[in-house]
Amino acid sequence: MWNSLLHSGLAGSFMSFPHVAPSADALREAGAKAAIYGIPFDSTSISRTGANYGPRGMREVSCQFLTYNATLDFDIADALSPVDCGDCDLALANPAVTFDRAKADLLEILRAGALPVTLGGDHSVTIPAAWAVAEHVEDPALILIDTHLDTAPDVGGEKLNHCCPITRAVDAGFDPSRIVLIGMSGWMNPRTEIQYCRDQGIRVIWLEEIWEKGTAWAVDQAREVTRAAPGGVYLSFDIDSLDAAHGAATCCPTPGGLTSREAIELVRGVSAGGLVGVDVVEVAPSLEATAATSLMGVRVAVEAMAFHAGASI
C-alpha cells in the first residue's frame, strides 16, 4: 500500500551526513548540533508546482559541496556534527495532519539542542517550523528573505497556505515588531498584505532599498529589529527572492530579484550570532533543465549553518 510520496525519504543524505531519526535522544547521542529535515510538500501552491521534489533535489546536488570552506578556514562538520533526519511522514494533500507531524519532529530537533535546517516544499512548510519554535522558545524573532510578503490572512479560506507563513507565525506568538521581511518586490504583493505589515508594525525592506543602500545596510536594519529577541532568530529563505536568472526553478520566479551574491551576503549577515532555525523553500528542481536553483538552495543552507556556528570573513 502506498504511503507518503514516491520521491520522499532518503535516497542519499544531505552532504553525506549520517542519518539519525528525528528523536531528541538519538540526536543527543549523535552529538548533533544541526539537523537537516525535509518536508516535500507543495499542495498549497497557487502557481506552478514541483517544490515537493525540493528536499531530494537539494540532497542530490549537495554532494558537490564540501563541509570545509577554504576561504573561511571553517568546517561545519567540525563545528556542528550535522545529521540528516530524513523527510516528514506526509499526509498527502492534507496540510493540517502533515504540519502536526512536522511540528512534532522539529520539536524533537529543538529539544536536542540542534539547529533545524528545513528543506521545502512550498512556503507553507515554514508554518509548522514556526509552531515548533514558538512552543520551544520564548519571544523569538523572524527574518524572511523573499520576494513576497507572505502575510495573507488566508487563500480561499485556507489558512495553511504558502502565502500565509508570516501571518501564521504571528498567530503562533511571534511578535510582529520583531519580524523583518527582506527583498520584497512591489509588483508581486497585494494591498491587503502590505496593509497587514503596516497595521502589525512589521519591518519591510524593499528590493529598491537594497539596490540603493546595499546588503550590509539591510543586514544592519534586520539585526537592529531582531537582536533583542530572547528566543533567537528564525530565518526563512524563499528561493524566489532571487532574480529568475539565478533561481528559475521555483513556483513564482522573480524578474529583477536578488543576485546570488546579494542573497549569500544577506544570509551570512543575518545568520551571524546564531539562529534558532532556518528553512530553504520553494526549490522546484523539475522546472528547469539544470540543477542551478537546487545548488543555490544548498548554498544558502550551508552558509546559514556556517555563520550560525561562528564562521566569519
C-alpha positions, 0 to 999 in steps of 0.5 A: 500500500502506498504511503507518503510520496514516491520521491520522499525519504532518503535516497542519499543524505544531505552532504553525506551526513549520517542519518539519525531519526528525528528523536531528541535522544538519538540526536543527543547521542549523535552529538548533533548540533544541526539537523537537516529535515525535509518536508516535500510538500507543495499542495498549497501552491497557487502557481506552478508546482514541483517544490515537493521534489525540493528536499531530494533535489537539494540532497542530490546536488549537495554532494558537490559541496564540501563541509570545509570552506577554504576561504573561511578556514571553517568546517561545519562538520567540525563545528556542528556534527550535522545529521540528516533526519530524513523527510516528514511522514506526509499526509498527502494533500492534507496540510493540517495532519502533515504540519502536526507531524512536522511540528512534532519532529522539529520539536524533537530537533529543538529539544536536542539542542540542534539547529533545524535546517528545513528543506521545502516544499512550498512556503507553507512548510515554514508554518509548522517550523514556526509552531515548533519554535514558538512552543520551544522558545520564548519571544523569538524573532523572524527574518524572511528573505523573499520576494513576497510578503507572505502575510495573507490572512488566508487563500480561499479560506485556507489558512495553511497556505504558502502565502500565509507563513508570516501571518501564521507565525504571528498567530503562533506568538511571534511578535510582529515588531520583531519580524523583518521581511527582506527583498520584497518586490512591489509588483508581486504583493497585494494591498491587503498584505502590505496593509497587514505589515503596516497595521502589525508594525512589521519591518519591510525592506524593499528590493529598491532599498537594497539596490540603493543602500546595499546588503550590509545596510539591510543586514544592519536594519534586520539585526537592529529589529531582531537582536533583542529577541530572547528566543533567537532568530528564525530565518526563512529563505524563499528561493524566489527572492532571487532574480529568475536568472539565478533561481528559475526553478521555483513556483513564482520566479522573480524578474529583477530579484536578488543576485546570488551574491546579494542573497549569500551576503544577506544570509551570512549577515543575518545568520551571524550570532546564531539562529534558532532555525532556518528553512530553504523553500520553494526549490522546484528542481523539475522546472528547469533543465539544470540543477542551478536553483537546487545548488543555490538552495544548498548554498544558502543552507550551508552558509546559514549553518556556517555563520550560525556556528561562528564562521566569519570573513 
